[in-house]
Amino acid sequence: DTSLAEVNSFSPSMPISPSSMINQYKFEDEPELRDLFITVDDPESHITAIETFITYRVVTKTSRGEFDSSEYEVRRRYQDFLWLKSRLEEAHPTLIIPPLPEKFIMKGMVERFSDEFIETRRKALHKFLNRIADHPTLTFNEDFKIFLTAQAWELSSHKKQGPGLLSRMGQTVRAVASSVRGGVKNRPEMFTEMNNYVETFSQKINVLDKIAHRIYKEEREYFNEMKEYGPIYTLWSASEEDTADSLKGVASCIDKCCKATEKRMAGLSEDLLPILHEYVLYSEILMGVLKRRDQIQGELDSKVDALANKKTEKDLFSEEIGKLEDKVECANNALKADWERWKQNMRCDMRSTFTNVAENNLRYYEECLATWESFLASQRVDLHVEEDSEDRP
């Protein structure tokens, strides 16, 4: 369920390396069954007396019959994406809704509204919409269609309709579940295992995310020092006539390694860091989905307990319990199917990401090694020529 274009649901910003076995696999086995293509681009700043915000162009191309046209172009701001995510969660409480980038970024990484921040957010919003488009259920959600097709005033009018029936039902579920003490009684073992998996996954992915940011920070510090280090040799060569060429050679090697380091940093910031942080957000989403499943289970458990204590109205309670049992079964089936889909996507993302990082590291070290080996070879040639000239009578 991926695409060869930038709308790839797995990682649209990931550079394709011809030598990557993962990418070769994706190219060979790619199905061409998609009928909905979405692009998020052209960020535009808006400054008003009240606020400053960014809008993004969302272009949709489709061959689906339920759309009135084959192509749409609208502009959306970040809060519109937040609205869509909340409506999807209301309508599908036990499906795994893709994460959005946080409203506020980590302090010290990039400044808000800088070009780097806007581009990073654009890529994340692009991925968010395409993950929804690739989802077998979410892609047919009516709010998603409205988000892609409605003009700004139409979307604003649709938002004012307020929460729907599903949202109110969700509030009821939360209210009932909050009154249940001691957790869910009849949770199937499968969902207990899911919960344990998510807790472990969350711990590991958070550690990886923190270490990756620390590595990137150290790499940037190393890069900044390298930029100061190389020119010193150039300045030194001006006062050392006998070793001027060697000193200039060292300066040139440092400059080449500096450029290679910059490329490596770009690979980390564009490939590794976004994927790891996306799955940090996914771990939070998964915990929320499992809680919502437990809340639906909790509502059923409370009705069963109420029936056991009631001696009248048993027929009414039995009917309600039957409906709740169907609701729990639907929730369980939806989550089980989405869980397997999410795990498959996650493994593919991680495999591709770590493979690309490994390939980038290999290229980086090979480039630096070749640079210094070439310099050493030139020094040996110069040394031999100098020795030969000294041996002549």
Steps between C-alpha positions, in 0.01 A plus 500: 500500500777744409573715200813574300419871501555745785161403635654178627309423820810362668746789467450760227814693589733198498776514234510197274833320492540267199721268704242452775351152502195641680437754226554236230239285672255790510556579132447141388191424707324838483126463426351766271147497639482846657219729398568793735815714484559793734778759507564759771722785380534878448502626863381859528528740795199703617534791741193652660444737791423200721734223386762378259449162337600285203269343244593212271364413160334157491464359148292184454476287186257210494306265275241408766135523405391663827700813417333758272829590333830328425715777649468741793718776636437654844703679764510375858663617820629284783184530710301353207719190514440481876125516438520216249700282739250557783204414273669180385559402865134569581374295206750214538601478867680166466685568175861623507482858370837624363675763715533869423813701580468680833379858506819607676838354418784405730689801627841543343431294186358760258326833537128524442413629153856453377538341156629180660203477739245568225653240268518240776134560583400493132655154458326376815161633387553345157574164658199531735253544214653225288498251785127571536453467123672159510289374790223260389240660730610856576539584132118483457420721800264784408689762703819402317326556167371839615849595622643425154228665292321780691598861459600687817155645570333162438740326739440769761124450470539122529709537815225703668265203487668382820572148620288227352322206654818294517673773697216516752505122525872520565442743786245260647746215472769702677259599775394139557854365480631759745259363758641149461767432761777244480526486122317286247385161625459306179774641278609232248858382542588630155440860605698455821790381283451803273511728802823341623650526152412870472650577842828331403496657152438844649798468736735384224393749234523791747856398591593471131344840431698669780828334399448591133445866592811490718705349216372768262590774746852358548538465123405865454753608762767288326405655165528855638844422645612348168403821321734693731771233494575487125575871436766494775716275281455735204612798710790298639621407149560867424786509754649154430659496157640143521176338618253736334370237253452240772315744724276608213435130428389443858273805477347364180439158659331658800282709269390189306429311823306800624276489193453124543403558865244760393344246261490243776326746733242571230433127477444479875270802514296404193482124547576362845375772737152549345428125485607435859300795630195400295501163675540667839171672416357170372576335835288767673221449246507123553465544874198722439342249262541216751346715774201577277455127432509438876243777551259327261567172684446680830157620390401140420636374834307764693174402326561131574559583867187715504297214353624262768381740771166582338196282546279702265544640149708197407373499142606863448841437650546185291430696182750771598759238586453336161564831325806567716637152429472574128671835556787339692540234230513766228754700701713191560495395134582852380794530737634151424502567126653846540759368746640254247499766231679747726766245601568415136536868408716568805739216418527614139566860612765395750667262258517764226615772739776299668616362164529852358683622811746210468555575132551871573754413770687271261513770233615757754786293641606375155509859371705622796733200480555548125575870560771432755644202312536716189680764705738243653578355155587845368730559797683173437554592133639840597725336759642253243564779249681701767716202602593428138610858445720487812672177383609653169868616485 
